[in-house]
């Protein structure tokens, strides 16, 4: 029994010495971990709250756009971009509001919202869509050169054919038929593997453009 007591005392002494050397470090690490976990939990709740607020604003914007109130849609989109710019709702809101302005033929107010969505939006797919719509608005405003600049480096995937098609329109407007033909042909090639329902009608439109150049 005495031997056990002696061994136990030695172990206790070793533990005390080890704790004296490393105890403060361990406490610091545990405290940092606790603070980090609390901070992460708070940040998650904060982000969730921001997303909820942005979602409520986006729902208001949808109602405004559905009722043709482009001014209200524009104001709400401004709040989304200003206060919740890092959310998907801000990008979607800018696109939806720009669409409402476009329907009213208010191209000047559609442009800045599309520019923000194209240049500063977080989601790459939505950025590509914004670039495409921005180029279409610029082309309609008569600035084919600016539209063409926005269409450079067409993305892979579902937007490629539409980028190339609009590039062809811009090039034709600029009096570059050979380059326009190449862009439209690239659009047709991109549509070759597109199984979407709108692929065939778009292909027919592009073929008509190519025939008009040949005629």
C-alpha angles and dihedrals in degrees: 000000000000090000090053091049091050093049090047092051091049091051091049090050090050091049091050091050092047091048091048090056100040106017097096091049093051092048089050093050092048091047092049090049091050092049091046092051092048090048092049091049091049091047091050091051091045092051091046090051092049091050090050092051091047090049092054091050091048090053088054090050091052090054092049092049092047090054093047094247097143094168093057090044090053092049093050091047088053090054092048092051094043099045105022104027094142094060129091088234090065092056093044090046093052090050094047094047092047088053090053091051090047092054088056089048089244095142095161092062093042093057102066093048092051091046091054093047091047097045106030108021116117101220113078095207091053090046089056091050091048091051090052094050092043091054090049091053092047090050091050089051088056098253100122093160092057090045091053091050090055091051097055116119097026110214122244118247132039096344098054098087092049092048092051092045092053091044087057090052092051093047092049090051089052090053097253104128098165092053091043090053091051092050093049091048089051088052091053090049090052090050090054092087097033112113095183119124093242094053095086096050090047090049090052091052092050092049089052090054091051091050091050090057091050091049 
